[in-house]
Amino acid sequence: MLPVFEQLELLKRGTVTIHSEKELAAKLAKGKPLRIKLGVDPTSPDIHLGHAVALRKLRQFQDLGHQIVLIIGDFTAMIGDPSGRSSTRPALTYDEVLANAKTYTDQAFLVLDKDKTEVVFNGSWFKEMPFMEVIKLNARVTLQQMLQREDFKNRVANGTEVRLHELQYPIMQGWDSVVVKSDVEIGGSDQLFNILVGRDLQKEEGMEPQICMTLPLLEGLDGVKKMSKSLGNYVGLTDAPKDMFPKLMSIPDELMAKYYLLVLGEELDASMHPNEAKKQLAAKCVTIYHNEEEARAARENWETRNKDLTKAEWPLLTLSDRRDVLGVVQHAYLSVFNQTMSGGDVRRLIQGGSIQLNGEKQTDPKAEPAWETGAVLKLDKKRSVRLA
């Protein structure tokens, strides 16, 4: 293993909190592999770059010779982590959770070394826990402690309901740390409360408490909200190269340094032109999750799109019965991009000059131009379709 100070310098990069660095140094100084825990709830089938921030930190530990423990929250996912939520999560069935868990683990190994990762399901211990043990576990924390959580506190203050099962979540996450005997737990900055509960429970069990290591939350493509599939501002690890590259090209300039650090683990060269920096970021991401050849092709295709729309590769659009510009554009957004556009939305795009057919601006929403097979209909700055 590397000397302690070298490991610390590497592991500290890109973190928000290490509670505490002194304790982590002491654990590393023992010269034995540490058990590094990350818990993930498979509440959806796909992993995006926001999730990959924690996975990449795990990979750093892994490359330094430590043992990764990936907990699949098949039991906790049915509650849903209330962190940062302003309302109760919708409940999932166990079958839905298991289906999601399969794709979660497959995609996690795009980052982690599968042969060096211990994967466990927390249902394996929670399913077997008698109700009396649940009561004893609950007796270790107070309601006052739980209501110190920012999200619970805010919901109570706003008169929004907090369901009792949600109060169980931090306790269950904490008990996971006891069961797997974790030395370090990784999580987003919104997970600090839950990870500290794990420390407390480990102390009560006579164990050396885990280190809390939290990481920044990655804003999505809108540059404002946390990356989320439900918000549509995400880049999926399994997105096709032709989709991944342009998505990353749409990142606001002010987020570039953060993306370089959290997504690539690199420092942004401040002297580089923002557009070239984005191209390199996008190409490197495609290389990581696909390969270098596809990254090169995705970059060439993106550059072609911005020079000559008619030569680029675009999703195919099969026309519906409506042939007016407004109707075709609405149909394109819904059928190709699963996005509902109102008549007013489309008219604003037309007024702004966005709607173009083979480079010719469409200025009349009611017009019915010749919709020829192979023609390219530009919808906005990021999206175009080719007529089938």
N, C-alpha and C positions, 0 to 999 in steps of 0.2 A: 504493500500500500504506500501511497505518497505520504510524505511528512504531514503532520496535523495541520500546520499553517497553510500548506499548499491546498489541502482538501478544503479547508475553511474558506480560502479566498475564492475557490471555484464554486462552492456550494452557496455562498452568500450572494452571488450575483443574481439580480432579478428578484430578490425576496423583499417582502414587506416587513415581516416579523420573524425573528428567531428567539424563542423563549426557552432557554437563554443560550447565547453564544458560548458563554463560559461552560455551561453544562454540556453542550455539544462537543466542545473541545475536549472535555474530560472523557466523554464516551469514546471519541475517536482515538484518544491517547492510549486506550486499552489495546489497540492494535488488532481487535477482532471485528469481523463483519457485523454491522448493525442491522437491525430489522427495521426497514423503512416501510411505513404503512400509507396506503392511499385507499380510501373507500369511495366507490362509485355506485350510484343508484341508476340502474338501466331504465330510466323513465321514458326514453325515446330510443329508436334503433341506431342512431348515428352519432359519431363523435366528430366534433369540429375543432378548429384551431384553438378555441378557448379552452377546451378540455385538454388539449395537447400540451398546454403550458405546464401543467402538473406532471404529465407523463414524461416530458423532457427533463424535468428536475429529477424524477425517479431514475431516468436513464443515466444522468450524471452520477447518482449514487451507485447505480449498477456498474458503471464503467470503473468506479473507484473500488469495486470489490465487495460492495454491501449487498445484503439480501432484500429483495423487493417483495412485499406482501400486498397483492392487489385483492381487496375485498369487494366482491360483487354483492351489493346490498339487495339480494332478492327479497329479503324480509322488510328492510327499511324502505325500499322503493314503494311498497304498498301503502306506506304512510306518506312519503314524499318529504324531502328536506324543506322545512319552512324558512330557511335562511333567506333573508332579503325579500320574502314574499309579503304582499299586502292582503292576501286572502288564502284560504285553505286550498291546497292542491287537489285536483280531481283524483279519485282513487283508481288504481290500476288493478286488473285481475292478475292472479299469479301466472297464468299462461302468457299474458302480455309481457310480464316482467321477464320470464324465461326466454321468450323469443327475442326480446331486446338484448338480453345478456349475451346471447350467442354472437350477435354482431358487435357488441361492445368489446368483447374479448378479442375477436378477430382483428378489429381495428386498433385496439391498444397495442397489439404486437407489430403494428407498423412503426412503432416507436421503441417499444421495449424488446429485450431479448427474451423470447418465449422460454428458452431452455433454462433461463436463470431467474424466472419469475414464479413465485408461489401464488396460486390463485385459489381463494377460498370463498365460499358463500356463507353470509352470516345467518341464513336460515338454518344452517346445519346445527347451530347452537340455540337460536331463539325458538325454533320449532319444538325443541325438547325441554324448554324451560317451564317448570310448573308455575302455576299462578302465584303460589306462595313466594317463589323466588322473585317473581316480578314485583310483588309488594315489597319485599326486602330491598330490592334494587331501588325502587322509588323512594324508600325511606331514607336513602343516603343523600338526597337533595331536597331543597325546600322550594316552595312555590315562589318565594321572594327571589331566589336565585334564578329561576327560569324566567321570571318577569323582568329581569335585568337585561335580557336579550333585546336588542334595539327593535327588531321586527315585532316581537310580542308586545313590547312596551307601546310602540306606535299604534298597533292595532287596537289595543285596549283603550288608549287615549282617544282614538278616532271612533270608538264605538263599534269597531269591526270585530266579529267573533273570532275567538281563538279556541279551536276544538281541543279537548283534553288529550286526544291521541297525539297531537302535534307536540305537546310537552314531553312525550316519551322519546322523541327523536334524538335530542342531544344525549340523553341517558343511554340509549341504545348504541349510538355512535361511540360513546365513551367506553361502553362495555366491550365493544369490538376490540379496543386497544388492550384491554385486560386479557382477552382470550388469545389474541395473536402475539402478546408480549412485545408490543412495538417499542422501539427505542426512539423513533422519530415519526411524527405524523405530518404528512403534507396536505395542504388544502388551500382553497382560495382565501382571500382576505376576509370574506364573510363567514369563514368557518372557525375563526379564533375561539369563540365561545364554546363550540362543540368540542374542539380539541383540548381546551383547558379542562372540560368535564372529564375527559379521558385521563388527564394527568391526576385529577383528584381521586378518581376511582382506582387508578393504579397504586397511588399512595396508600389508600385504605386497604388494599390487598397486600401491602408490604413489598410492593415492587418499586424499582427505580423508575421515577416518572419519565414519560416520553418528552421529547423536545417538540415544541410547536413550531412548525415552519409554514408560514403563509406566503402566498404569491399574489401578485396583482391580478385583478379581473381584467380580461382583455375586452376592450370595446369592439363592437362589431363594425361592419362596413359603413354604418351611418355615422360613426365617430362619436356617438353619444351614449347609447345603451350597451349593456353587457352583451357580448355575442350570444345569440340564442336562435335556435331553429324556429321557434314559434314567432319570433320577430322578423324572420327572413333576412337578418343581417349577418349571416354566418358563412364560413367557408368550410365545407365538410372535408374530412381527410380522404374520403373516397370520391369526391367530386372529380369528374372527368377533367383532364388537363385543359381542354378548350373552355371549360367553365371556371376552373380554379384561377387561371391566369387573369382573365378580365375582371373577376371579382376583386382580386388583390390590387389591380390597377386602379380601382375606385376608392381605395383607402384615402382619407384626408391626409394632406401633407404633414399636419402636426402630429399624427400618430406614427409616423414612419420610424422614429427612433425606438419607440416602445415595441413595435412589431419586430424590428430587427433583433432587439434584445430578447423578447419573450418567445418569438416564433422560431428564430434562427440561432439565438444564443450568441449574436454578434453585435459589435458596435457599428452604428451608422456612420459612414464617412460623410461628415458635414460638408465637405467640398464637392460632393457629387450632386449633379443636377437632380431635383426631385423626381423627374420622370424616369431618368435612368436608374435611380435608386429603387423605384417601384418595379421596374422591369427586372432588375436583379433579384429583388425580394420574391417576386412572383415566380421567376425561373427556378430559384433555389427551392422554393416550396414544392413546385411540381417535381423537381428532381428527387426531393426527400420522399414524397409519397407516391411517386411513379418512377420515372427514370430521366436521365439527362437527355436522351433522344426526344422524348415526348415534351420535355421542357423547351427544347430548341424549336420544335414544331409549333408549340403553343405560342411562343413569342413571335415567330414568323407569321403565324395566322393573325395574331392580334395586330401586328404592324401592318399587315395587308388590309385588315378591316378598316384601319384608320387612313389608308391611302386609297383603296379601291374596294368599296363595299361589295361590288358584284363578283369579285374573285374569291372572297373569303368564305369560310365554312359557317353556315348558319342553321339553326333549327328549322325544320320544315313545317309549313302551315298549309293545312287543307282548308279551303274556303267553305263557309257555310252558305245558306241560302241568301243571306244579305250581301249586297255588293257595293253599298255606299261606304265611303271612307270611314265614317264613324263606326259603322257596324263591323267592318273588317278589322279595324284596330281593336275594338272591344273584344272580338272573338279571338284575336291573336294573343292578347294579354291573358285571357282566361284559359284558352286551350293549350297554349305553349308554356306560359309562365305561371299558371294557376293564380292569377291576380285579377281581381274584379276592378274594372275601371268604369266610372260613371260617364255619362255623356258630357258633363261639365269638365271632367278630367281630360277627356280626349280633345275637347275644343281648346283647352288651354295648351295642350301639346301642339295642336295645329297652329294656333296663334303664335307660338314660340318658334315655329319653323322646324319642329322635331320630326314630324311625319313626312317621310320622303319615299317615293317609289322610284327605284333605280336612280337615286340622286336628285329627283325632281320633287320640290316641295309641294305638298298637297294642302291647298288653302281653303277648300270648300268641303265641309263635313258631309254634305249630301251628294257630292260628285261620285260617279261610278266610272273610274278609269278602266283601261284594259288590264285586267289582272292576268298577266301572261305567266305561264309555268316557267319557273327559274328566276323570275324577277325578285329583287330584294326590297322588302318593305322595312324601312328604318322606323323604329318606334320611339326611341329616346337615345340618350348618349351611350347607353350600355347595351341596348338590345335591338336586334333586327331579326327578321325571319325571311326565309326563302319560300316562295310560293310553290306548292307541290302540284 
